[in-house]
Amino acid sequence: MPILRSAFIALSRNRSLRGFCENSRIGVRLSSRFIAGMEVEDALRVAESVNGQGMTVTLDSLGESVNTEAEAHKAADVYHRLLDLLAERKLKANISIKLTQMGLELSPTFAETIAWNLAQHAKSTGNFVRVDMEDSNLTQLTLDIVRRLQARPEARGAIGVVIQAYLYRSQSDVEQLLADGIRIRLCKGAYKEPAEVAFPRKADVDANFVRLSHLLLESPVYNALATHDEAMVDAVKAFATEHGIAKDRFEFQMLYGIKRDLQRRLVKEGYNVRVYVPFGSEWYPYFMRRLAERPANVIFLARNFFRS
């Protein structure tokens, strides 16, 4: 379904449609399958529910590129508030940030300072910050910032990053990050990338995901395998079993609202599962990328929308 995938990725960048959807009752209703809600309290309520099912959580306050430093500070303030509330309520949840939301495209130094403050805050409360990966133009810049933060004692161990299996460069990136002791969340990748930098065929992406998962599983670093693809899940489980890798040495990560049955099954089997829970009013680009990743979600949403 490459044509449908490309169409949804193109729609994710359509500002007019985004404005309509994010401000319409129909759009909010459609997004509710994958978005916890618009407010911090919505996210915390979902986190508590997910914890009650035996799973941990990553909270993502949705938003991407900002236009001013004031907007970046406002976005960071939401995360600082979350870190305090998570500690106060003793929820098993960490946070996930996008550096463009922290001002990366305004000034890398400025964004690094904001990320540093969040990582320092996270470590002081016994928590953790995952830095999301965005499109390939920002990969090196993102990794450089994460590595510098990890090198500072006040943030060491409280900062991690995402690696996308569809990029050709990812194996060398994984090897370097693991050597630095940086925790990795491995996913397939959700942006439209040119064939010069990314595998264009799904089979090649899948093969690279499995290859990279082996490196993560064999590492002493606690890493995360993010996939809803049961073939990938089975491959991870088989490798771990064959090599005597304990179930608590790594975790599976899945998105809120997707493959809930698989999430519950993995918990029953004794695996660590973390659910990525997004929230906030700027949900449209995230929502469209979820539809691009798995077109079956479109049919699911249509059926449930017209049924209710």
N, C-alpha and C positions, 0 to 999 in steps of 0.2 A: 504493500500500500504506500509506496514512496510518493505518489502524486498527492494522495490525501494528506500525508504527513507534511509535505511541503506547503500545502494549502493552509493548514492550521498554523504552521510556523509563520507564514506570511500574515495571516489574520492576527497573530499575537502582537504584530507591530503596527496594526491599523489603529491610529489614534481616535478616529471618529467612532468606530465601533466600540473601542475600549471605553470611551467616555459615556456612550449610551448604556453599555452593559453594566458598568460599575455603578451607575446611578438609576438603574431600573429595577423594579420589583421582580420582573421575570429573570433578569440576569443574576440577581442575588439568589433567587430560588434555585436556578440551575447549578450555581456554583457550590451550593451547600453540601453536595455530596463529597467534595474534596477540600472545602474550606471550613475551618472550625467555627468561624463567625467573624464579626467585624471588630470586636473589642478584646482587650487583654483578658477580661474575666471570662469571655467565651473560650479562649484558648486554655485557660487554667482549668475550667470545668471539664473540657475534653481530656486534658492531661490527667486529671484525677480519675476519670472514667477508664482511660487506657491503662493507667497504673493498676486499677482494680482488676483488670483482665490479665495481669501478670507481665505487662510489657512496659518498657521505658519509652521516653518521648524526646523528640527534638522539636523545639518551637521556633517557627519562622515568622517574623513580622514582615508581611509581604511588601515589596517595593524594590525598585531597581535604581536606575540612574537618577541622581538628584541634580538640581540646577544651582543650588546655593549651599554655602556652608551651614546656614541656619537650618535648612532642610535635613542635612546630614546629622547635625546635632540632635534635631528632633527625633530622627529615626533611632539614633543611638540611645536617647533617653528612654525609649520604650524598652530596649533591651536591658538597660541598667535597672529599670523598674522590675522587669521580669526576673532578673537574677535575685533581687531582694525578696520578691514574693515566692519564688521557688524555694529559697532557703527557709523563709518564714513558715510556709505550708508543708515543708518536707516532701515535696513532690520529686519523683525520680524523672527529672527532665533537664536537658541542657538547651543551648540556643544555637541557632544557625544564622549567619549573617552573609550578606552580599557586600563586597567592598565598593561596588558602584553606588550602593545605597549609603555608604559611609563617605562618599565624596571622592572616590578613586579617579574619576574622570575630570574632577576639578583640580586635584592635586594629590598625587600618590603619597607624599609626605603627610599631608593632612589626614588622609584615610588611614594611614598606618598609625598615626597617633590615636585616632578614635578606636581602632581595633586593639591597640595596645592597652588603652584604658579599660576596654571591655574584658580583655584577657586577664588583666591584673585583678579586676573586680571578680571575675569568675573564679580565679584561683583562691582568692581570699574567702569565698563562700563555698569552696569545695566543689565548684562546678567546672564547666568546660564550654569552649566556643569552637564551633565548626565553621570554617570559612568556605562558603559555597564557591564552586567554580562556574565561571560564566563563559562567554564565547572565547575562542582560541586566541584572539588578539590580546586577551588579558591574562592568559595562562602564566607566562613567565613572570609578569609583574606580581600576580597573586602569590605564586610560589616563593618569590624573593621576599615578600613581606612576611609570609608565614614563617619562613626559615629564620628571618631576623628576630621575630617575636619569640620563637622557640628558644633561640640562643640566649635570651635574657632570663635570668633566674626567677624574676618575679612572675613570669608567664609560662615557664617551662612545664610541659605536661598538661597545660590548660588550653592548648591551641591545636587544632587539627585542620585538615583540608580535604577537599573532594578531588578525586582523579576520575577522568572520563575515559572509559575503555575504547571509545571510537577514535581517539587521537593516536597517531603513529608514535608520538614522543612519550607516551604514558609509561612504558616499561622503564625507561631511564629515569623518569621522574619518580616513579615508585621506589626504585632502588636507592636514589638519593635521599628521599624522605624517610625511608626506613632506617637508613644509616644515621640520620639525624634524630631518630626516635620520635618522629612525628606520626600521629595517628591518622589513618587514611580511611575515607569513605569511598569505596569504589562503586561507580555507577556506569551505565553504558553511555550516557550523554543525551542531552535534549535540545541542542541547538543545531541549526542548519549550518554545516561546515563544508568547505570545498574539498574535493578529492585530493588536493595537494597536501592537506594536513590530517585528514580523517578517512578511515575505512568507509567506502561507500556502500559495501554489501553487509547486510545484517549477519550473515554467516561468519564473516571475518571479525565483526565486532564481538559476536558471541565467543568466538575462539580466543580473542584477546582478553575478554573478560575472564574466561576460565584460566588462561595462562597467568594473568596478573593476580587472580585470587589465590593461586598456589603460593606466590611470593608473599602475599599478605598472611596467609595461614601459617606459613613456616616461620614467620618473623615472631620475635618475642613481644613486639608491639601489639597492643589490643586494637584490632582494626574492624571495619564494618563492610559487609557485602550488601549493596543496595540493589535489589532486583525483585520483580514480581514474576519473572520467568521461571516456571517450575523446573525446566531443564537445567537452568543455571543453579537453582537451589539444590537440585539433586546432585549436580556435579560437585558443588562445594561440600555437601554432606559426605559424598563418597570419598573425596580426597582426604577430608579430615578423619574419617573412620579408618581409611587405609593407612594413614600415617600417624595414628594414635594421637591426634590433636583433640584435646578436651573441648567439650561444647561451650565451656565458659571462657575460652581463649579468644573468642570473636563473637560478633553479633550479626544477625540479619537486620536490614533496615527496609522498611516499606512505607509507602505513602498513605496518609489518612484517606480512608474511603475506598482503597483498592485492595483486592484479594484478602478481605477480612478473614475468610475461611482458612486461607493458607497461613495467615498470621497466627490464628488460634491453634492450628494444627502444629506448627513449629514450637509454640510454647508448651503444648502437651508432650512433645517429644523431648523437651528439656533444653531447647536452644534459647539463647538470648535474642529477643526481638525488640527493636526500637521503631516506633511509629513517628514519621515526620509529619508534624501538624502545623500547617500554615494558617494564618489568620490576618485580618486587616482588610481595609477597603480597596487597596490596590491589588486586587486578586486576578485581574483579567489576563495578563501575560502568562502567569503561572498556570491558570486554568486551561488556556489554549494549548500550552505545551503538553499538558497531561492528555488532552485529546489527540495531539499529534503523536505522542508515544504509543498510544493504544486506541486505534479507531473504534474498537468494540465498545469503548466508553461512550461513544456518541449514541449508539443504539440503546445502551443501558439507560442513559439519561433521557432519551426521547420516550422510552417505554414508561419510565417512572414519572415523568413530567405529565404525560397525558392520562396516566392512571389515577393520579391524585387530584 
